[in-house]
Amino acid sequence: MSLAEIRIIAKKLAISTLKERSGVVTVEFARVSDISIEKLLRLIKESSGRVNLDAAKPNVIKLSTGKIGLKEKSEFIREQLEKLV
């Protein structure tokens, strides 16, 4: 269920790609995405270092999931993205 919810949220947020590699999820927003800067900054601040901006790409955030199971990982991703809606 979480994967379907992630797809819906990704569409709302104009996310162009979402990739996971080695415990880090890269979320790339489309150039036309209308994300609240306040919500994004609050997400980064409250994440205890698990959500960061990508210095090389201003339209990318990185979510550190670590080594957790697929179900927990998808739930974490959904929860973090939901905070931006």
N, C-alpha and C positions, 0 to 999 in steps of 0.2 A: 504493500500500500504506500509506503514512504516514497518509492521511486515515482509512482504516479503523481503524488503530491509535489515532489521536487520538480517534475516536468511542468506542472501547472504554475508553480511559483516562478520557475525560470522564464516562462512565457510572460508572466506579469512584469517581471523585472528586466525584460529584454536581455536575457543572458544568451550570448551567442555560443559559448562553449563551456563545458564543465568537464574537467579531466582530473583523474586521481592517479597519483604515482608515488609510491614509497611513503604513504601516510600523509601526503599533502594534496589537497584538492585545489586546483586552479580554476577560478571562476572568472570568465572573461565576459564583460558586459558589452553590448553593442554600443556603438558611438552615440546612438540616439536615446540611450537609456536615461530615464528620469529618476535617479536615485536620490533620496534625501541625504544630504551631506551630514545632517545632524544624526540621523539614524545610523549611518555608516560609522561615524566617529564614536557613537555610543556603543555600537557592536564591537569595535576594535578595543575600546577602553574596558568593556566588561568581559572580554574574552580571556583575560589573563595570558595574553600572548599567543593565543591559538588562532587569531584572525589578524592578518597583516595586509598592508598594501604592497603591491609589487613596484619597487622603485623604478624599474625599467619600463613598465607599462602602466599608465595612469588609469586604465579601464579594467584592471585586474586586481582581484584580492585573492589571498591564499588562506585556506583553512587547514590547520594542522590537526589531523585526526589521530595520528600515531598508529600503533598496531592494535586495532580493534576489529571486531567482526563486521561483516558486510551489513547486517541489520543495524548494529549500533552506529556504523559509519553513515548510513543513509539517514538515520534518525538525526544524527548530529548535523549533517548538511542541511536537512529540512528545517531544523530548529533555527539554525543561524540565518538561512536565507529568509525565513518567515519574518524575522526581526526587521528586515529591510522593506517589507511590503507596506 
